[in-house]
Amino acid sequence: MVIAIANHKGGSGKTTTTINLGVALSNLGKKVLIIDLDPQGNLSYSLGIADDVPTIADVFTGDKQLEDVIIKREGLDIVPSNMFLADIELSIQGVKDRLFVLKYLLDKELLKYDYILIDCSPSKSLLTINALVLADKVITTILLDVLSVQGLNQINRTVFDVKRGYNKALTFLGVLPINVDLRSNISKEILTFVDENFDIPILKSYIRSCVKFAEAPSFGESIFSYAPSSTGAEDYQVLAKEIIILNN
């Protein structure tokens, strides 16, 4: 299963989710590839990957094969990114099948993995559309605030457009609430609003607030390596189990 983790709003927990859901799935015996498809390279930085290694940009240019750029961390295969990916996005603008470039590059790899997770950039970019054309499912992460609902509106429209025009099999796996505090009235109100106004399931395994999420990237580690007994690690492990059930 290929899962695009996408939201057009920055700071919504996409990168944290890609990393920690990936490790959680690996902990359950699944073979997992995660792809940093954001030119900011936050996923790569968060796992302590140097900025000067071969990246997904080199695969797009044909200078490297996918297997040449894979780095192994915490039971995962990782395809890193850096700022040069922004140049790639510009260079493929004029390519005839520009929306299918990633699909062509990864076609041979799909059967090697149980799960491929793609950390998308926080915009309706050409790279994000490429990820959605390739994906089977979408997880959209949201903080429980009003601005996140606006971001949910935007990614919902984008997924609808891609499904209608380029990938009829694409569907939402669900909305993943991040940084949840159910003692807060606004958290409850936003969840109720999303449930009543969007035709997108809300995943049961929401992610609670946990300060360790902010600390772990400084050490180049997932929450499982940095704080294995934290509520953050617990929540992502529960999420991984839910994802596997939904995939069966």
Buried (B, 14 or more C-beta within 10 A) or exposed (E): BBBBBBBBBEBBBBBBBBBBBBBBBBBEEBBBBBBBBBBBBBBBBBBEBEEEEBBBBBBBEEEBBBEEBBBEBBBBBBBBBBEBBBEBBEEBEEEEEBBBBBBEBBEEBBEEBBBBBBBBBBBBBBBBBBBBBBBBBBBBBBBBBEEBBEBBEBBBEBBEEBBEEBBEEBBBBBBBBBBBEEEEEEBBEBBEBBEEEBEBBBBEBBBBEBEBBEBBBEEBBBBBBBBEEBBBBBBBBBBBBBBBEBBE
